[in-house]
Amino acid sequence: MDPAKTSDATLGSWRSNLVLRVASAAVLAPAAIAAAYFGGPTFTVFWAVAAICVLWEWDNLVCAHDKNPVLTIGSVAIGGGALLLLLGRTGTAMALIVLGMLGAATLASKVHRIWCVGGVFYAGALMVGPVLLRSDAALGFVAIVFLFTVVWFTDILAYFCGRAFGGPKLMPAVSPKKTWSGAIGGTVAGIAGGVAVAWYAGIANIATVAVLALILSMVSQAGDLFESAVKRRFDTKDASGLIPGHGGVMDRVDGFVVATLVAASVGVARGGMESPAQGLLVW
């Protein structure tokens, strides 16, 4: 085979995939920002739907013949948790998701139990984390935009820096295409984006916010690698084909899940359930 033709075909495939990725992002990103802007039921339903999609993808991937009962009980836990979040009962919503995890443990076979339980936790974190941060009346929207910006800038610049500069692989056994140049470029971009949002919103102590953005950028990349490891463990390329050019919902929110879990945990630890966004951003 002519190497030049092979190279042209590879470049053409990459360009086609990039167009799909950009088109999908052009729809999904504004939808996520609009949901965050409106908050309330709109935001909760948005993330509840995303969480159930992720649970479906996860269970298809890891649960084999245990999929249907585990998916059912997990979806009930997430749907019920969303309703409780709308009623302001965050603690009860979390307890219901824990019950969903226990139900998954009961229904799954021993060989799949840990994986099936992990799926309910993973999807539940995706729903509860953002909704909890957004519930802060003072800085909820700012916190979500901050989180979006750090994660998205990290992901986008890691992709382009990795392709532009190449170099040593970050973790070839898990994700052969990811490079140290991409990881560093993405981290710098995530910090810059997070600082820009905080500065525009009038948040004080920008140096501390920069450190926070650094941590969130790093854990979002760890979340990306974790999902890659799970897919490699179960020998699949994409979680599903729900999003053209991106694979599945889980492929798009893998870094966000971990980042939002860390951000919400920091926010609650410092600001309590009443002011988690202030706990995250005000130092």
N, C-alpha and C positions, 0 to 999 in steps of 0.2 A: 504494500500500500504506500502511496506517495505521502511522505511526511508532511509536505506542504498542505495537501488536501486534508489530512488528519487535523493539522493545526487550525486550518480555516473552519473545519466542522466544529471543533471544540470551541473556537471563538464565537462562532455563530450560535451554538447552543448556550454559551454563557450570556450573550447579549439578549437572546430570547428569554432566558430565565430572569435576567435583570429587569427587562421590560415588565414581565409578569409581577415581579416583586414590587416594583415601583407602583404599578397600577393598583395592586392589592393594598399596599401601604397608603396610597392616596385616598382610599375609601375607609380603611380601618382606623387610621390615626385620627382623622377629623371626627369620626363617630365616637371614639374613645374620649376625645377632648370635650366634645359636645355633651356626652353623658356626664362627664366630670363637672362641667359648668352647671348643668341643671341640678345635679346631685339628687338626693332623695330617692324616690322609687325608680326613676330612670336609671340612675347609676347602679342601684342595687340589682335591678333586673338585668342590666347589661352584664355585670360580673357573675351573676348567678347563671345566666345562659352560658357564658364563657367557661365557668367552672364545670357545668354539666357536660359540655362538649369535651373538655379536657379529661373528665372522668371516663367518658365513653371511649376516647382514644386510648387512655391508659389501660382500661380494662380489656379492650380489644388486643392490646399489645402484650399484657403480662398475665392475664387471668385464665386464658384458655377456656375449658368447659365450665369454669366457675363464673364466667363473665356475667350471665344474665341475672342471677340472684344478687350478686355483689353490686352490679350496676344499679339495680332497682333500689336496694336499700341505701346505697350511696346517694342516688339522685333524690330520694325522699328526704334524707338528712340535709342535703344542700338546699333543696327547695323549701323545706321547713325552716332551715336556718335563715334563708333569705327573708321569709315572712317575719320571723322573729326580729331580724335586724331592722326591718321596716317599722316594727312596733317599738324599737328602741331597747330591745332585750338582748343586748350583745352577749352577755354571759350565758344566757340560756341557749342562744344560737350556737355558741362554741360547745356547750355541753351536748347539744343534739348531734353535732358533727362527731364528737367523741363517741356517742352512742352508735352512730353510723359506722365508725371504725370497729367498734366491738361487734356489731352485727356482721360486718364483712369478715371479721376473724372467725365468727361462728359458722358462716355459710361457706367460706372458702375451704378447699382441701388443704392439707398440711403443706404440700409442696408449693402452693401459690399464696399461702396465708399472708406472709409478710408483705408481698408485693401488692396484694389486693387491699390490705389495710392502708398501706402507704399511698395508694391512689386516692382514697377518701380524704386523707390528711392533706395531700398535695392540692387536690381540687378545692377543699375547704379553705385552705390558706389563701388560695387565689381569690376567693370571694370575700372572706372576712377581712383580710388585710387592707385592701383599698377602701372598702366601705367604712371600716373603722376610722381610718385616717380622714376620709371625706366628711365624716359626721361632725368633725370639729368646726363649729360655726365661724370661728375667727380665721383660721388658716387652712381649713380643709382643702379648698380648691388649690391653693398655692402648693401645699404638700404633694398633692397628686401630680400637678404639673412638674414640680421639682423631680419627683420620682420618674415620671414618664421621660423627662428630658435626660436624666442621667442614664437610664437604661437604654433609651433609643439612640442617643449619641454614642454610647459605648458600642452598641451593636453595629450601627452603620459604619462608624469609622474603623472599627476592628475589621469589618469585612473589606473595606476599600484599602486600608493600610496594609492588610495582609496580602491582598492581590498586588498592590503597587510595589511593596518592598520585599515580600517573601522572607527568606531567611530561615533560621532554626524553627523547628516545629515546637508548639507549646506542649502538646500531649498526644503524640502520634498514635499511641495505642488506643486512644479514646476517640479523637477527632483529627484525622490525618491532615486536614486542610488548615487548621488553625495554627497561627505562627506567633512567636513572641513579638514581632513587629506589630501585628494586628492587635494583640492584647495591650501593648503599651500605648499605641495610638488610640485605641478605644478608651482606655483609662483616662488619658489626657483630655480627650474630648468630653467624656462624662463629667470630669471635674469642672471643665470650662463651662459646660452647659448648665450644670447645677449651680455654680457660682453666679452665672448670668441671671438665672431665674431668681435666686435669693436676693441679689443686688437690686433687680428691677422691682421686687416685691417689698423692698425696704427692710429686709432682715438684717439684723446686726450680727456682729462677730462672724464676718465672712470667712476668716481663717478656719474656724471650727466647722463651718458649713462645708468648706473645701475638703476637710478631712472626712466628713460624713459622706460627701460625694465620692471620694476615693474608695471608702469602704463599700458603699453601695455598688459602685462600678465593678469592684473586684468580686463581690458576691454574686452579682448578676452574671458575670462570666463563669463563675463556678457553677451557677445554676444551669447555664448553657452546656457546660461540660458534663454535668450530672445527667442531663437528658440524653446527651450523645452516648454516654456510657450505658444508660438503660436501653436505648435503641440498639446499640451494638450487642448488648447482652442477649437481646431477643431477635437479633439478626434482621433488622428492618431499617430502611433509610429515612422514611418520614412517618410521623405519628398517624397521619391520614392524608387525604387529598382535599380537605375542606377549603383550603385557601390556595388559589392558583399561584404557583411560583414560590410558595412558602411552606407547603406541606400541610400540616395540621395546626390547630389552634395551639396545641402544646409546643409545637416547634417555634411559635412566635412569642409565647409567654414564659418560656423556660427560665430565662434570666429574671423576668419580672416577678415570678412567683417567689423566688428566694429573696430578691431585693425588697419586695413589699413585706415579706415576713420579718425581715430584719428591721426595716423602717418602722413597721407597726409595733414591734417589740420594744424598740428604743423609745418610741413615742409614748406608749402606755407606761413603760417603766419610769419615765420622767414626768409625764403630764397626766397620767391616769386615764381612765376610760372617757372622761369628760373632755379632755384637751390633748388628744394624742398628737395632733399635727403641731401644736405649740411645743409639746415635749420633744418632738423631732427637730424642729427648726430654730427654736428660741433657746439660746445658751447664755 
